[in-house]
Amino acid sequence: MTNEEKITHIRTAAMEEARAEANAIIKQHEDALRSVFEQHQIEARRQSETRVRAESVTAKQQLNMAMSKAQLELKREMGKIQTELKTELFEEVQLKLLAFMRTEEYKEVLIRYIEKAAQFASGMAMTIYINPSDADKKTYLEERTGMTLTISKVDFIGGVRAVVPEKNVLVDYAFKGVLENEYQKFRFRGGVKGE
């Protein structure tokens, strides 16, 4: 083999070896980059899922807060409307009560209250009060019951009050207290019939 053939052979062998090494280095870099890329994709997916979960939790919390706020506002509004309706209802009841107080039946109710108070006192001294609005009925009631009545200086809407000093007791058949008590106890029951 001539020198030139030897040089060509060495060059060819060196080039093939260099090409093989270069291909091996490129393959190694490609594998390393592919591995880094896959790890990056996995990490990016994990971060994305974490961010989506966090945003979902935040969105649910905001939704819950908005719902709570809306429910609270609704309850406030409902309470306000119920109070208005309750006030209107009891104003209507009071008007009906005032209309009832102009009837003969009301006089009979007063007579029953006076008689009950007298029974309770069992002959002890007592003062029986009628409402100032019933002053026109005083004589009639005294004649029917045989009791002496006093016109109260305090308006208790209607009915009768009696004081029995010996027992230190107030017998209260006044409408004002009953109305106030019913007003305090009254609750709307969500439209349930019969309650």
VOBA-1610 file (N, C-alpha, C; in pm, whole numbers, padded with zeros to 5 digits, always signed):
BEGIN
Met+00084-00115+00000Met+00000+00000+00000Met+00089+00123+00000Thr+00049+00215-00076Thr+00131+00334-00090Thr+00097+00429+00023Asn+00183+00524+00034Asn+00162+00622+00142Asn+00030+00695+00121Glu+00006+00721+00000Glu-00117+00796-00026Glu-00237+00709+00005Glu-00234+00586-00025Glu-00344+00495+00005Glu-00358+00481+00156Lys-00242+00475+00224Lys-00245+00464+00370Lys-00310+00588+00429Ile-00272+00704+00377Ile-00327+00831+00428Ile-00478+00833+00401Thr-00519+00790+00283Thr-00660+00789+00249Thr-00733+00693+00341His-00674+00574+00362His-00735+00475+00449His-00746+00529+00592Ile-00638+00593+00644Ile-00639+00649+00779Ile-00742+00761+00786Arg-00746+00843+00682Arg-00841+00954+00681Arg-00983+00899+00683Thr-01009+00799+00602Thr-01143+00741+00594Thr-01179+00680+00729Ala-01086+00609+00787Ala-01111+00545+00917Ala-01133+00651+01023Ala-01051+00756+01020Ala-01063+00865+01118Ala-01196+00936+01101Met-01236+00956+00973Met-01363+01025+00946Met-01480+00940+00994Glu-01473+00811+00970Glu-01582+00722+01013Glu-01588+00719+01165Glu-01472+00713+01228Glu-01468+00714+01373Glu-01520+00846+01428Ala-01479+00957+01366Ala-01524+01090+01409Ala-01674+01102+01388Arg-01723+01050+01272Arg-01867+01054+01244Arg-01943+00970+01347Ala-01890+00854+01378Ala-01954+00765+01476Ala-01957+00833+01613Glu-01846+00895+01652Glu-01842+00967+01780Glu-01940+01083+01779Ala-01943+01157+01669Ala-02033+01272+01658Ala-02177+01225+01666Asn-02210+01117+01595Asn-02346+01061+01599Asn-02381+01015+01741Ala-02284+00955+01810Ala-02308+00909+01947Ala-02331+01029+02038Ile-02253+01135+02022Ile-02268+01257+02103Ile-02404+01321+02073Ile-02441+01330+01945Ile-02570+01388+01906Ile-02683+01305+01966Lys-02673+01173+01957Lys-02776+01083+02011Lys-02788+01102+02161Gln-02671+01113+02227Gln-02671+01132+02372Gln-02737+01265+02407His-02707+01371+02331His-02770+01501+02354His-02920+01496+02327Glu-02959+01430+02221Glu-03101+01416+02189Glu-03174+01344+02301Asp-03116+01236+02351Asp-03176+01159+02460Asp-03187+01246+02585Ala-03080+01320+02615Ala-03080+01407+02733Ala-03186+01516+02718Leu-03193+01577+02598Leu-03293+01683+02574Leu-03434+01626+02579Arg-03456+01508+02523Arg-03588+01443+02527Arg-03630+01418+02672Ser-03534+01370+02753Ser-03561+01343+02895Ser-03594+01473+02968Val-03517+01579+02943Val-03543+01710+03004Val-03679+01761+02960Phe-03712+01745+02831Phe-03840+01790+02778Phe-03957+01716+02844Glu-03943+01583+02859Glu-04047+01503+02923Glu-04066+01545+03068Gln-03954+01565+03140Gln-03962+01611+03279Gln-04030+01748+03287His-03995+01834+03193His-04054+01968+03188His-04205+01958+03163Gln-04245+01869+03070Gln-04388+01851+03043Gln-04461+01801+03168Ile-04403+01702+03235Ile-04463+01646+03357Ile-04478+01755+03463Glu-04372+01834+03483Glu-04374+01941+03582Glu-04476+02049+03543Ala-04479+02085+03415Ala-04575+02187+03368Ala-04718+02137+03386Arg-04745+02010+03357Arg-04878+01951+03375Arg-04917+01952+03523Arg-04822+01914+03609Arg-04848+01911+03753Arg-04879+02052+03805Gln-04800+02150+03762Gln-04824+02289+03805Gln-04959+02338+03753Ser-04990+02301+03630Ser-05118+02341+03571Ser-05234+02282+03649Glu-05225+02153+03683Glu-05332+02087+03760Glu-05345+02150+03899Thr-05230+02179+03960Thr-05231+02243+04092Thr-05298+02381+04083Arg-05264+02457+03979Arg-05322+02590+03960Arg-05472+02580+03936Val-05514+02480+03855Val-05657+02461+03827Val-05730+02426+03957Arg-05671+02335+04039Arg-05735+02299+04167Arg-05746+02422+04257Ala-05638+02499+04266Ala-05638+02618+04352Ala-05743+02719+04303Glu-05748+02738+04172Glu-05848+02832+04117Glu-05989+02779+04141Ser-06009+02649+04132Ser-06140+02589+04158Ser-06182+02613+04303Val-06087+02591+04395Val-06116+02613+04537Val-06151+02760+04560Thr-06072+02849+04501Thr-06097+02992+04516Thr-06233+03030+04458Ala-06265+02976+04342Ala-06394+03004+04278Ala-06509+02953+04365Lys-06495+02832+04423Lys-06599+02777+04511Lys-06615+02865+04635Gln-06502+02909+04691Gln-06508+02995+04809Gln-06579+03126+04776Gln-06546+03184+04662Gln-06610+03310+04622Gln-06759+03288+04598Leu-06792+03175+04536Leu-06933+03142+04512Leu-07006+03125+04645Asn-06944+03052+04739Asn-07006+03033+04871Asn-07024+03165+04943Met-06923+03252+04934Met-06934+03384+04998Met-07047+03464+04935Ala-07054+03460+04803Ala-07160+03534+04733Ala-07297+03478+04770Met-07307+03344+04779Met-07435+03282+04818Met-07472+03318+04961Ser-07374+03315+05051Ser-07401+03350+05190Ser-07447+03495+05201Lys-07379+03581+05128Lys-07415+03723+05130Lys-07556+03742+05074Ala-07587+03672+04965Ala-07721+03683+04906Ala-07827+03627+05000Gln-07796+03514+05067Gln-07892+03457+05161Gln-07915+03551+05279Leu-07808+03612+05329Leu-07820+03706+05439Leu-07905+03826+05398Glu-07878+03877+05279Glu-07956+03991+05229Glu-08102+03951+05211Leu-08124+03831+05160Leu-08260+03781+05141Leu-08331+03767+05276Lys-08260+03714+05376Lys-08319+03701+05510Lys-08352+03838+05568Arg-08260+03934+05549Arg-08286+04071+05598Arg-08410+04128+05532Glu-08416+04115+05401Glu-08529+04168+05325Glu-08658+04097+05367Met-08650+03965+05384Met-08767+03889+05425Met-08812+03931+05565Gly-08715+03951+05655Gly-08747+03997+05791Gly-08813+04133+05790Lys-08761+04220+05704Lys-08818+04356+05693Lys-08962+04348+05642Ile-08984+04267+05539Ile-09118+04253+05482Ile-09212+04188+05583Gln-09162+04086+05655Gln-09245+04021+05756Gln-09284+04119+05866Thr-09189+04204+05907Thr-09220+04303+06010Thr-09326+04401+05959Glu-09312+04443+05833Glu-09411+04534+05775Glu-09549+04466+05770Leu-09551+04340+05723Leu-09677+04266+05714Leu-09737+04242+05853Lys-09652+04210+05948Lys-09697+04186+06085Lys-09759+04314+06142Thr-09692+04427+06118Thr-09744+04555+06166Thr-09879+04585+06101Glu-09887+04565+05970Glu-10014+04587+05899Glu-10123+04495+05952Leu-10088+04369+05975Leu-10184+04272+06026Leu-10238+04316+06162Phe-10148+04357+06251Phe-10193+04395+06385Phe-10265+04530+06385Glu-10235+04617+06290Glu-10314+04740+06276Glu-10457+04703+06234Glu-10468+04605+06143Glu-10600+04559+06100Glu-10674+04492+06216Val-10602+04412+06294Val-10663+04348+06411Val-10713+04454+06508Gln-10632+04557+06529Gln-10672+04663+06621Gln-10797+04736+06569Leu-10805+04758+06438Leu-10924+04821+06380Leu-11047+04733+06402Lys-11030+04603+06381Lys-11141+04509+06404Lys-11180+04506+06552Leu-11079+04514+06639Leu-11106+04517+06782Leu-11184+04644+06819Leu-11145+04757+06762Leu-11216+04882+06788Leu-11359+04875+06737Ala-11377+04809+06623Ala-11513+04791+06570Ala-11593+04700+06663Phe-11531+04594+06715Phe-11596+04503+06809Phe-11638+04578+06936Met-11553+04673+06979Met-11580+04747+07102Met-11703+04838+07090Arg-11756+04852+06971Arg-11877+04933+06952Arg-12003+04846+06949Thr-11987+04716+06975Thr-12102+04624+06966Thr-12159+04595+07105Glu-12279+04538+07106Glu-12342+04494+07230Glu-12266+04376+07289Glu-12211+04294+07203Glu-12135+04178+07249Glu-12017+04221+07335Tyr-11954+04333+07300Tyr-11841+04384+07378Tyr-11887+04419+07520Lys-12004+04479+07532Lys-12056+04512+07665Lys-12073+04384+07748Glu-12119+04278+07684Glu-12135+04150+07755Glu-11998+04094+07797Val-11898+04113+07713Val-11762+04068+07747Val-11714+04145+07870Leu-11736+04276+07872Leu-11695+04358+07988Leu-11765+04310+08114Ile-11894+04280+08104Ile-11969+04231+08221Ile-11906+04100+08272Arg-11873+04007+08180Arg-11810+03881+08221Arg-11676+03905+08289Tyr-11596+03997+08236Tyr-11466+04028+08296Tyr-11484+04086+08436Ile-11579+04176+08452Ile-11604+04237+08584Ile-11648+04129+08683Glu-11735+04041+08640Glu-11783+03933+08727Glu-11669+03837+08764Lys-11581+03806+08668Lys-11466+03719+08697Lys-11373+03785+08799Ala-11350+03915+08782Ala-11263+03988+08876Ala-11325+03985+09016Ala-11457+04004+09026Ala-11526+04002+09155Ala-11516+03863+09218Gln-11529+03759+09137Gln-11515+03622+09188Gln-11374+03600+09242Phe-11275+03648+09170Phe-11137+03632+09212Phe-11113+03701+09346Ala-11171+03820+09363Ala-11150+03898+09486Ala-11222+03833+09605Ser-11319+03752+09579Ser-11392+03680+09686Ser-11437+03774+09798Gly-11496+03887+09762Gly-11550+03979+09861Gly-11449+04077+09918Met-11321+04065+09884Met-11221+04161+09931Met-11238+04292+09856Ala-11186+04398+09917Ala-11194+04528+09853Ala-11112+04527+09725Met-11165+04591+09623Met-11091+04600+09498Met-11136+04722+09420Thr-11052+04765+09329Thr-11085+04875+09239Thr-11087+04818+09098Ile-11200+04838+09030Ile-11214+04788+08894Ile-11204+04908+08798Tyr-11113+04896+08703Tyr-11091+05004+08607Tyr-11146+04963+08470Ile-11207+05059+08403Ile-11243+05040+08263Ile-11163+05142+08183Asn-11148+05116+08056Asn-11067+05202+07969Asn-11137+05337+07950Pro-11060+05445+07934Pro-11122+05576+07911Pro-11217+05577+07791Ser-11190+05495+07689Ser-11278+05492+07572Ser-11414+05427+07605Asp-11423+05361+07720Asp-11549+05297+07762Asp-11623+05378+07867Ala-11585+05503+07885Ala-11650+05588+07986Ala-11801+05597+07964Asp-11844+05595+07838Asp-11987+05604+07808Asp-12064+05479+07851Lys-11995+05371+07881Lys-12058+05246+07922Lys-12059+05228+08074Lys-11997+05319+08147Lys-11978+05305+08292Lys-12110+05282+08364Thr-12206+05368+08344Thr-12334+05357+08415Thr-12402+05226+08382Tyr-12406+05190+08255Tyr-12469+05065+08211Tyr-12403+04945+08280Leu-12270+04943+08282Leu-12196+04831+08340Leu-12216+04824+08492Glu-12219+04939+08558Glu-12243+04941+08703Glu-12382+04888+08737Glu-12480+04926+08656Glu-12617+04877+08679Glu-12624+04726+08659Arg-12560+04676+08557Arg-12567+04532+08525Arg-12487+04446+08622Thr-12377+04500+08678Thr-12291+04416+08763Thr-12307+04448+08911Gly-12358+04566+08943Gly-12369+04607+09082Gly-12235+04647+09141Met-12132+04665+09058Met-11998+04703+09103Met-11974+04850+09072Thr-11890+04913+09155Thr-11850+05050+09129Thr-11726+05045+09040Leu-11729+05120+08930Leu-11619+05118+08834Leu-11546+05251+08835Thr-11419+05245+08803Thr-11336+05365+08794Thr-11283+05373+08652Ile-11286+05495+08598Ile-11230+05514+08464Ile-11079+05534+08478Ser-11005+05451+08411Ser-10858+05454+08419Ser-10803+05580+08352Lys-10691+05628+08407Lys-10620+05740+08343Lys-10525+05688+08235Val-10503+05556+08236Val-10412+05491+08141Val-10497+05419+08036Asp-10465+05443+07909Asp-10537+05377+07800Asp-10483+05235+07783Phe-10566+05136+07807Phe-10526+04997+07784Phe-10612+04936+07673Ile-10656+05018+07581Ile-10732+04988+07460Ile-10876+04947+07492Gly-10895+04849+07576Gly-11029+04804+07611Gly-11016+04691+07709Gly-11130+04643+07759Gly-11128+04537+07858Gly-11139+04595+07997Val-11089+04519+08095Val-11104+04556+08236Val-10975+04523+08309Arg-10943+04609+08408Arg-10834+04579+08501Arg-10890+04597+08642Ala-10846+04513+08733Ala-10890+04524+08872Ala-10770+04506+08963Val-10766+04588+09068Val-10658+04578+09167Val-10720+04528+09297Val-10663+04421+09351Val-10706+04364+09480Val-10590+04388+09577Pro-10596+04499+09655Pro-10483+04535+09742Pro-10447+04428+09844Glu-10547+04359+09903Glu-10519+04259+10006Glu-10433+04145+09951Lys-10456+04109+09826Lys-10378+04002+09763Lys-10256+04057+09687Asn-10252+04192+09680Asn-10145+04257+09604Asn-10141+04203+09460Val-10260+04199+09397Val-10274+04138+09266Val-10343+04235+09170Leu-10298+04233+09044Leu-10366+04303+08937Leu-10433+04197+08851Val-10565+04203+08841Val-10640+04114+08752Val-10648+04189+08619Asp-10586+04132+08518Asp-10572+04205+08392Asp-10647+04137+08278Tyr-10760+04195+08242Tyr-10835+04152+08125Tyr-10831+04263+08020Ala-10719+04335+08015Ala-10704+04446+07921Ala-10659+04394+07785Phe-10709+04458+07680Phe-10675+04415+07544Phe-10532+04454+07505Lys-10482+04563+07561Lys-10350+04612+07522Lys-10241+04507+07547Gly-10240+04450+07666Gly-10140+04349+07701Gly-10152+04226+07613Val-10276+04185+07586Val-10298+04067+07501Val-10246+04094+07360Leu-10278+04213+07307Leu-10230+04247+07171Leu-10077+04251+07166Glu-10017+04315+07266Glu-09869+04324+07267Glu-09807+04186+07279Asn-09865+04101+07364Asn-09814+03965+07381Asn-09827+03886+07251Glu-09941+03895+07186Glu-09962+03825+07060Glu-09867+03879+06951Tyr-09846+04009+06952Tyr-09754+04070+06854Tyr-09614+04013+06873Gln-09569+04002+06998Gln-09435+03949+07026Gln-09423+03802+06989Lys-09529+03724+07013Lys-09524+03580+06986Lys-09546+03546+06839Phe-09609+03636+06766Phe-09650+03605+06628Phe-09529+03581+06539Arg-09533+03471+06464Arg-09428+03437+06366Arg-09495+03387+06240Phe-09443+03429+06126Phe-09491+03373+05999Phe-09434+03232+05989Arg-09514+03139+05944Arg-09471+03000+05938Arg-09455+02952+05794Gly-09412+03039+05707Gly-09381+02999+05571Gly-09502+02954+05491Gly-09618+03007+05523Gly-09737+02975+05445Gly-09799+02841+05478Val-09758+02781+05591Val-09816+02652+05630Val-09959+02677+05676Lys-10051+02609+05615Lys-10192+02630+05644Lys-10227+02577+05782Gly-10306+02654+05854Gly-10357+02609+05983Gly-10264+02634+06100Glu-10156+02707+06080Glu-10065+02735+06193Glu-10065+02882+06222
//
